[in-house]
Amino acid sequence: RPCGTGVALCHKSTGHTPHHMSDETATCFSQLVDKGPQMSLKSFAFGAILALLATSLPADETGGIQVTDAYARASGPGARAGAAFMVITNPTSTDDRLVAATSDVAVRTMLHTHVETADGVMQMRHDMDGFPIPAEGQHMLMRGGDHVMFIGLTRALTHGDIITVTLTFEQAGDVVVEIPVDLERRGPHAG
């Protein structure tokens, strides 16, 4: 089918944003290039720039929130609880807040943090306010700090498994992440 006179029309006609270059968009671009002498150098350059942008910009389907370096673990075989850790980045210009988490791997999924008592003892507590994710910043969920807690595991967290967790943010809404279970993790992010 005809794609119109420019790559931007291809995106509009296919329903894709410039962040996604589908096969159909690539075909549209190809058809434009194939017009040869009919297409001006200016139109070709404009189309080439849009195509480059479409393939180089990251997808933004979650209101801007990005989750990286995520992993989950349990304390050992037969454990009744587990946790997930990750880096949450907010590239937008608006502050956000992680307010809840859910997963089918546990009876309850909660946001937990560690606080120091008056006598210097660290205690894990449910964080009812959630975790702030600053505009153009990030928040690390890590062992010994803020994390997602799975209480009453419905199945064992086996090394190599993938679990699904839905993170709920005030601004970005629900963000579904697939988190690998890593029982061997070492290093600063491992705690």
C-alpha positions as CSV (number, residue, x, y, z in Angstrom):
1,R,0.0,0.0,0.0
2,P,1.2,3.5,-0.6
3,C,3.0,5.1,2.3
4,G,2.5,8.8,1.6
5,T,5.2,11.3,1.0
6,G,7.4,10.9,4.1
7,V,8.5,8.7,6.9
8,A,6.4,10.7,9.3
9,L,3.3,9.7,7.4
10,C,4.4,6.1,7.5
11,H,4.5,6.3,11.3
12,K,1.1,8.0,11.4
13,S,-0.4,5.5,9.0
14,T,1.0,2.5,10.9
15,G,0.2,3.8,14.4
16,H,3.8,3.6,15.5
17,T,5.6,6.3,17.3
18,P,9.0,7.5,16.1
19,H,10.5,5.4,19.0
20,H,9.6,2.2,17.2
21,M,10.7,1.3,13.7
22,S,8.6,-1.7,12.6
23,D,9.1,-3.8,9.5
24,E,6.2,-1.9,8.0
25,T,7.9,1.5,8.7
26,A,11.1,0.2,7.2
27,T,9.2,-0.9,4.1
28,C,7.7,2.6,3.8
29,F,11.1,4.1,4.1
30,S,12.3,1.7,1.4
31,Q,9.5,2.7,-0.9
32,L,10.4,6.3,-0.4
33,V,14.1,5.7,-1.2
34,D,13.0,3.6,-4.3
35,K,11.3,6.7,-5.8
36,G,14.7,7.7,-7.0
37,P,14.8,10.9,-9.0
38,Q,11.2,11.7,-8.1
39,M,12.3,12.4,-4.5
40,S,14.3,15.6,-3.7
41,L,17.5,15.4,-1.9
42,K,15.9,17.5,0.9
43,S,13.1,15.0,1.3
44,F,15.5,12.1,1.3
45,A,17.7,13.7,4.0
46,F,14.7,14.4,6.1
47,G,13.5,10.8,5.8
48,A,17.0,9.5,6.6
49,I,17.2,11.6,9.8
50,L,13.8,10.4,10.9
51,A,14.7,6.8,10.3
52,L,18.0,7.2,12.2
53,L,16.1,8.7,15.2
54,A,13.5,5.9,15.0
55,T,16.2,3.3,15.4
56,S,18.3,5.1,18.0
57,L,15.9,6.4,20.6
58,P,14.9,4.1,23.5
59,A,11.3,3.0,23.7
60,D,9.3,4.9,26.2
61,E,6.2,2.9,26.9
62,T,6.1,3.3,30.7
63,G,5.7,7.0,31.2
64,G,9.5,7.3,31.2
65,I,10.3,5.0,34.1
66,Q,13.1,2.5,33.3
67,V,14.0,-0.5,35.4
68,T,17.5,-2.0,35.0
69,D,19.8,-4.5,36.8
70,A,16.9,-6.3,38.4
71,Y,17.2,-9.6,40.2
72,A,15.3,-11.5,42.8
73,R,16.4,-14.0,45.4
74,A,15.3,-16.0,48.4
75,S,17.4,-16.7,51.5
76,G,17.6,-20.5,50.7
77,P,15.7,-23.6,49.9
78,G,12.3,-23.8,51.6
79,A,12.4,-20.0,52.3
80,R,9.0,-18.4,52.9
81,A,10.2,-15.0,51.8
82,G,12.2,-13.4,49.1
83,A,13.1,-10.0,47.7
84,A,13.8,-8.1,44.5
85,F,16.4,-5.5,43.8
86,M,16.8,-3.1,40.9
87,V,17.7,0.4,39.7
88,I,14.8,2.6,38.8
89,T,15.5,5.5,36.6
90,N,13.2,8.4,35.9
91,P,14.4,10.4,32.8
92,T,11.4,12.7,32.9
93,S,11.3,16.2,34.3
94,T,8.6,15.2,36.9
95,D,9.2,13.5,40.2
96,D,7.6,10.1,40.7
97,R,7.1,7.6,43.5
98,L,7.0,3.9,43.6
99,V,3.9,3.3,45.7
100,A,3.2,-0.5,45.4
101,A,4.3,-3.8,43.9
102,T,2.5,-7.0,43.2
103,S,3.5,-10.5,42.1
104,D,2.0,-13.9,41.9
105,V,5.1,-15.5,43.6
106,A,3.9,-14.4,47.0
107,V,0.8,-14.1,49.2
108,R,1.9,-10.4,49.8
109,T,4.3,-8.2,48.0
110,M,5.4,-5.1,49.8
111,L,7.9,-2.2,49.7
112,H,10.4,-2.6,52.5
113,T,13.2,-0.6,53.8
114,H,15.8,-0.9,56.6
115,V,15.9,1.7,59.4
116,E,18.3,2.1,62.3
117,T,16.8,2.0,65.7
118,A,17.9,4.3,68.6
119,D,20.3,1.6,69.8
120,G,21.9,1.1,66.4
121,V,20.2,-2.0,65.3
122,M,19.0,-2.2,61.7
123,Q,15.4,-3.4,61.3
124,M,13.4,-4.1,58.1
125,R,10.1,-2.2,57.9
126,H,7.2,-1.9,55.5
127,D,7.5,1.5,53.8
128,M,3.9,2.8,53.5
129,D,5.0,6.0,51.7
130,G,6.9,4.2,48.9
131,F,10.1,5.3,47.4
132,P,10.7,8.6,45.7
133,I,12.1,8.5,42.1
134,P,13.4,12.0,41.5
135,A,13.0,13.7,38.1
136,E,16.0,13.0,35.9
137,G,17.4,10.7,38.6
138,Q,17.3,7.2,40.0
139,H,16.6,5.2,43.1
140,M,18.4,1.9,43.8
141,L,16.6,-0.9,45.5
142,M,19.3,-3.0,47.1
143,R,20.0,-5.5,49.9
144,G,20.3,-3.7,53.2
145,G,18.2,-0.8,51.9
146,D,14.9,-0.3,50.0
147,H,13.6,-3.4,48.2
148,V,10.5,-5.3,47.1
149,M,9.7,-8.0,49.6
150,F,7.8,-11.2,48.8
151,I,6.1,-12.6,51.9
152,G,4.6,-16.1,51.9
153,L,6.2,-17.4,48.7
154,T,3.7,-19.4,46.6
155,R,6.6,-21.3,44.9
156,A,10.3,-21.6,45.3
157,L,12.6,-19.0,43.8
158,T,14.9,-21.2,41.8
159,H,18.1,-19.8,40.3
160,G,17.5,-18.9,36.6
161,D,13.7,-18.6,36.9
162,I,12.0,-15.4,35.7
163,I,9.3,-13.8,37.9
164,T,6.8,-11.1,36.9
165,V,6.4,-8.1,39.1
166,T,4.1,-5.1,38.6
167,L,5.5,-1.9,40.0
168,T,3.0,0.9,40.5
169,F,4.1,4.5,40.3
170,E,2.1,7.7,41.1
171,Q,2.8,9.3,37.7
172,A,3.9,6.4,35.4
173,G,1.2,4.0,36.6
174,D,1.9,0.2,36.4
175,V,5.2,-1.0,35.0
176,V,5.5,-4.8,34.5
177,V,9.0,-6.2,34.8
178,E,10.4,-9.7,34.2
179,I,13.0,-10.3,36.9
180,P,15.5,-13.1,36.9
181,V,16.1,-15.1,40.0
182,D,19.8,-14.9,40.8
183,L,20.9,-16.8,43.9
184,E,24.6,-16.3,43.1
185,R,24.7,-12.5,42.8
186,R,27.8,-10.8,44.3
187,G,29.1,-7.2,44.4
188,P,27.9,-3.9,45.7
189,H,24.3,-4.1,44.3
190,A,24.0,-7.6,45.9
191,G,24.5,-6.1,49.3
